[in-house]
């Protein structure tokens, strides 16, 4: 089976842009209507859409976290080494966009309550910052979501509350869930400002704002407020909040939010950044407070021990009259002082680690991670483990609002928390073992010194031991006092490692949405795409528009292109007026006999060359071209020519008549036979030849063939045989021996016998006459014929007949034939005859 060629693109075929733009021009009204409709819709949307404004702020983050290290104080040398880690900037972005931080901001600003006004002429509009009342929710009680609370101001201190709804949600403050209620709800009542309005579905208080509000500003407006689920509001802000560093090498972050009310978004970003900074300071304070509590507890124990040994040393010196130690005892005391202090510090660290281990174990099964009281370690790995565990707990707390406890994500997260907890405990135990090993080394050194001390006199040994203990506690007390002072100074510093560079403000001079120019451009594009889509998928785009389509989709040669010719009568005289525009004939009728007027016309107006004459010349030349090409493919310059088309209205009869006229004018004896016995169209006024056509002869109603042969009135070498509609079996008549004998007889008498046959796409009459034809001509007409007809046409013709088959491209435009130039080589004034049918 032959493949369709119209779906293939060969290397030599070019895109016909002229054809494409011609189709667009042909459907220009459709394009204009579609574009106009979409532009109108865009303008309506721009008029009714709520404008969205963009607000931004920027913050600078010290990625080294120097201000976050509590001991790194500008006032105190040294440090207590609390979380000495470099910040991960991407983690800071995550913190800024975290659910917990945004929710905290929403709660602080009470954004879960929205205020609205509505008037008779305007739609509902959200208000912020200036309203006759403020709502204070009791979030520990259930609240009603998604239903407007309508407020009618009765006086300066009273109002009426009306609530109506069919579908709404009610919160459960115990677990944070919301249950949907589908039933009619109606509530109303009068209250005073400041009174608590309590119901099983809601609890709130309405107060007058602290700032001055003129109630007349809201005259004629319906006032209302809506309580929103704080989880939903938080998710909404999480979705639209953007935070990113301005450059890959910079630690400056730009935070952007958008909404219909600029001041509301400005307040949100201000509060968000304030909470972000404050949370970091609070975290540092919490860390410092934990260490301070531990140091104070140690100081209390050491202080008691120090007082006891000071009293004991004084009593020993007084009773034993021992004031000075010997040289050996003094050396031993100097050696043991530093070792004992170091051993005491190690013991303190061991207690420190053990307290953290107990804290982690006691909180490992709780919903939230509680910071261990002993936080503030010098081991960066343990600090990193604690921070990672805290983030995992925060992530689990956030996901509880989205997924269930047995969800796969929650299961994975619980597993990560368990692994991180075990890792932290293992690192703490390793730190304890390392400290114990270091303590063992110091203890061994102290044992060696004790052996030297044992050789001293008893009184010196006793005094040495008492002074050694007293010095130990004194040094520890000084050390812890210094650490306590450093921690207190660092905690008192309010400097954060995050600094707000630009206060929140609106971006640009107007709303970022709807974008008028973009919407109008999009409307124009969509307005063009719809007609283009229609042209591609629904429009009969397989209609043949030019001769290139025929050549690309058929192997059958094109023997000629017949020029488009409009034979509508035109004005014989066109007056070209360079500067005036008026009706000459009207003025002639008004001013009869005025020679001056006719002189003016003769001097200033000239007849234009007749366009119809030029068009007729081109048409005749195209038929002469057809007759010339017939001679090239038929060297005998005579024979039987069959002309048909796929469907009616493609110009087969028109081509047959004018080809016959052209051949006859060239001196060839030509006869045209109307072989369309179903719908004859060769002549007009068939009534004049009734009973004298081909069908009458074939059915035996006439005895002589000459009775059906008629002469052309104007062309002497041209004759024709008309026909009438046959009610009987057409196939039998056309395939009869009598029909064949008619053709054979006329071939002997005429140079050319032209058979005007029925459309081959409808009936098979043409195929019955193939054997008597020498040349087959198939008419393909622009804007009528289809590309798919060409394939059908080739499938209808037997293989051995294809070499005699050619295509006539009818109704071609000037660019599709060689007579397309405005100028021509000469113009014969001979009489030009072109007709669609004979007139008898």
Protein Blocks (a to p, Z undefined) as FASTA:
>chain_A
ZZdfklpccfklccdfklmmmmmmmmmmmmmmmmmmmmmmmmmmmmmpccdddddddddd
dfkommmmmklcfkbgcjehiaiacddfklmmmmmmpmklmmmmmmmnopmbccddddfk
bccdddehiafbdcdddfkbccdehiacddddfblmbccdddddfbdcdddfknopacdd
dddddddddddehiacddfkbccdddddfbdcdfklmgoiacddddddfklmmmmmmmmp
ccddfbfkbccdcdddddfblklmmmmmmmmmmmmmmmmmmmmmmmmmmmmmmmmmmmmm
mmmmmmmmmmmmmmmmmmnopabdcfklmmmmmmmmmmmmmmmmmmmmmmmmmmmmmmmm
mmmmpmbdcddfkgoifblklmmmmmmmmmmmmmmmmmmmmmcfkbmklmmmmmmmmmmm
mmmmmmmmmmmmmmmmmmmmmmmmmmmmmmmmmmpcfklmmmmmmmmmmmmmmmmmmmmm
mmmmmmmmmmmpmcdfbdcfbdcddehjbdfbdcfklmmmmmmmmmmmmmmmmmmmmmcf
kbcfbfklmmmmocbdcfbdcddddfbdcdfbdcddfkbccdfklmmmmmghiaklmmmm
mmmgccdddfklmmmmmmmmmmmmmmmmmmmmmmnopajdddddfbehiopmmmmmmmmm
mmmmnopacddddfbfklgckbghkllmgoiafklmmnopafbfklmpccdfklmkbccd
dddddfbdfklmmmpmklmmmmmmmmmmpmbdcdddddfklmmklmmmmmmpfbdcdddd
ehkacfklmmmmmmmpcfklmmmgccddehiafklccklbfbdedjafbdcdddfbdcZZ
